[in-house]
Structures are given as C-alpha cells and as structure tokens.
Amino acid sequence: MTFAYDQATTGENLRRLLKDSRRWVNRRVDSLRLDADGTTRRYVSLDLTVPKDLVCGGAYQQMLVPLGVLEKGTKQRFDASHDGKAIPVLGRKDNSAIVAQMLKASQPSILSSAPGEDATGDDLFIKIAACDPVDSESIWTEYVTWSEGILSGCDLSPKQQDDLEAFDSLVDQMTRNFVLLVEVDDQLAGRRVVMKYALDQDEPMTNDPGTSRLVIAQAVPDLGFAASHHVELEVPAGLSVRDLKLVELRGAGDNQKDRFASKASTGRVAHVSIDPSTPDAIGILRAEVAVAKQGVFSFTIVTVWALLAASLTASFIRLFDDFFIRGEPEIPSPAASILLVGPALLISWMSRTPEHPMLARMLRPLRHMLTIAAFSLVVMAGLAAVKVQPWIWEYAWGLLLVLALVNVTWLIIFCMNVQLPTKRKFEFGVAYENEEDLEGH
C-alpha cells in the first residue's frame, strides 16, 4: 500500500488513538452467538467519532481506524462494514509496519535514547508486530534481553519505572494480539459513525461439569477500548443464560477490588454493560448457562421417574402375584408390542440435526438417561415376549431395578449440579480456582 502520510506520523497518531480510545469510541457492543449450526460467531459494533487531529493516514483520501485488539491467528469468515457496505482491512505486512511505528512512538525515552539502539529497536518492533502466535514467547524473550541490556546499571526514577512497565505490557500484548485496522474515507473524520465487524471464533472456555449448568469464561483483553462496553450472549434453543457477568480485573499491585457488572436472565439472550475505569483495562466475561426446563429436560425427568415407578410397582405385584394376578400369566404377552413403542418414542428425542458442541455436551447426560430407559423397556418387552427360565427372569428384573435406580440417581446429581471445582486460566495470567473465587474476589 502507498500511504498518503508519513508512517511515523501515522504510528504516533495510532498510539494516541489507542491511549485515548475512550475519548472517541463512545460505545462498543460485543455479541457472542452460539449458532445452531455448530459455529460460534462474534459480532462487534462500534459507535465512534475519529478526531480530525488524530487521523491515521492510509491510501489517497483514506484513513486508518483501529477497531480494537484481536488475538493473532487465522480469522474465519471475517468481514467489516460501515453503513451496510464492506470496508477493507489492512493486510498483515502494512499492519505490522504501522504497529511497529506505534511501538516506536510509545517506547520510553530511556530505551529510545540509548546510543546505537534505534536500528535494533526498529527491527525488534517489526518482529513483535509480525510474529506468529507460536513465536510470541521467543520474541518476548528477545525483547526482554534487549531492554535489560540497555537498562543494565541504570537507576530508574519512579516515573521511568511506571513508563517502562506500561510499555512492557503493551509489547506483551502485541506479541499475542494485533490491532485491527480498517481503511475508510477520510471525510468521515469528525463525524459520528457506526462500524461493525464479525468473525467465527473458537468455542468459549467452559468447565464442562456434566450437570444441568456450566460456566463459560472468555478473556476480554481490550475491555477499556470504549467508554462504554456492552456484551450480549445468545445461546442455542435448548439452553438458557442464567447469569452474565463482566469483570474488570485489577492488577496484582492494585489495592482496589475487581469491578463487576452482572445481569440475571432466564432466556436465550442476555446483555450486560460496564464503563471501564482505564483505557488499558482487561477483563473476563463469565456466563452461567443452563439446560432449558422445557423440551428434552422435562421429558427426561418424567421418563426416568415413570420408569422407576413402573419397575417398583411391577416388582411389588410380582412379590404378591397370588393376590394381584388371577391364573398363570400368558407368555408371549400382548404387552410386549406395547412396550416396544416406548424405545421408539425415546429415541425420537435424540437430535439428528447439526447442533452447537456446547448444546450437545450439556444434553449428553439426558440422552444417556433416555438410552438407558429405552434399553430397560426393550428388556421388559423381551421378558413379556419370551418364556425364559425363572432364574433368568429374576436376574433380568433385578437388572431393570438397578438401571432405574441408577437413572434416578444420575438425574438428581444432574439437577443438583453436583460437581468438582475446576480451574480456568487465561493467557494474561489470571486464574480463578472455582466459581466461588470469581464471585467473591
């Protein structure tokens, strides 16, 4: 790309735009949708006004606008738009050049003023901006070695130490993430506009306890990019969002507690918002998702308890058959064909259409319970259709009672959400050992 402005000036303006992003990015709405076709799609909408004095020059009569920070790596089905029309995204090579200039403009004076270090620093900043995710640790190590070599023997003032720590944090972020830059008409500078982008992403991190509820956790590395940050979560049919929490994390040396914004919900869609306290704020999105009460959940509850009741009733009648049964039971019994209708009905509740992996995981225990119930009905039908030895009949009926009790116990555990603590870690080093830590931190 041929830039209409000097790249160094563009890099400086980008630094100022990112540092003061809350001044010109009024609102960001980040929507995460777990679609029924199995994909996890992210939609981001930004209400912004690019300052005329901070235009980042692009091609002729174009300007570059940063829309946030994304994790490095291949992006699937990515698109960006303004006013319903697609807008171009800056390519990797040009993006790396601009971000490297931004890093150069952001570095503390104690690093930039070292004799003979300009060229080394420029090459290193290009590496930082252009590196692949697998190389991020080695590039970070190279940066640390370079900076420590310059600072060796230096007595830093408190301000210099703070500036250096802020720059270290920026470099660390740029080794694993990149600034999303789009190119739009420079006549939009000073005007309030809405820009959007969307992409497929990996399924959010979950604790996957095998019960009726699970916790979704996702890092928000650029929480402070907008003055007001909104998050919306939509889950597939069959699930519901019980609680949505957005947490602004405080640093280890900060005496203040993390800031929470939460919203209780009972439907498929939940929304929460927070006004970040600092431009460099990072956060965690936490959502509690549950199996919807209607549908397969309710059907499984009725099936499991009905099968247990039928098994216990039949066992009681068997113990006192002289009282309840008149004459010798007829084998094969017409009841066999009636019992076989049950497995067909239960198996019909097994979904054969594409679905989101999270929905499949959460419904898997219920489907296993229905499978056990269907197997039990098949065994009952077999006992009613075939005249077997008494000992076989007794053992088979004992198996049916055990399966019914196992199913009911499993259902109770599923409904009560009995689970072991799980650990959820994030790339920027924050870990909560279990749900109670996140709630009470």
Beta strands, then each sheet from edge to edge (+ up, - down):
strand 1: 25-34
strand 2: 40-49
strand 3: 56-57
strand 4: 62-71
strand 5: 76-82
strand 6: 85-86
strand 7: 177-185
strand 8: 192-201
strand 9: 205-206
strand 10: 213-220
strand 11: 229-234
strand 12: 239-249
strand 13: 259-264
strand 14: 269-274
strand 15: 282-291
strand 16: 424-425
strand 17: 431-432
sheet 1: 6+ 5- 8+ 2- 1+ 11+ 14-
sheet 2: 3+ 4- 7+
sheet 3: 9+ 10- 15+ 12- 13+
sheet 4: 16+ 17-
end
